[in-house]
Amino acid sequence: MSVTIYHNPACGTSRNTLALIRNADIEPTVIEYLSAPPTREVLQSLIRDAGLTVREALREKGTPYAELGLADPALTDDQLLDAMLAHPILINRPFVVTPLGVRLCRPSEVVLDILPSPQKGAFTKEDGEVVVDASGRRVK
């Protein structure tokens, strides 16, 4: 079974999502999208298949969002995509692709909705929040 995560190892949410995938005994394809950005077609597909708008997939915090004037509501999806491809840090993360769908996994436990295998035990996020109990069931 194929699972892919568009990952930023510097992001806690992305690290937690990757760990949840591995807690289901799945070793995903890990794409560090900052060094290997998706093509325009792949990015459009991720956004569409996750049920998002381009603006919803745009990351503001810790990015050149403000300096580039990306808050301007007159900007088209194509212009926003151009900015995201020129500055991959603007792509919100992590996107996860599984046979059950595509999600922007924020918060990280959103990935549980699309994993094809159950959790193999308890999981606690880096911040101490328990999201999966010892029997592999989602806590909330």
Helices and strands as residue ranges (DSSP letters): E 4-7, H 12-22, E 29-32, H 40-49, G 55-57, H 77-86, G 88-90, E 95-98, E 101-104, G 108-113, E 123-124, E 130-132
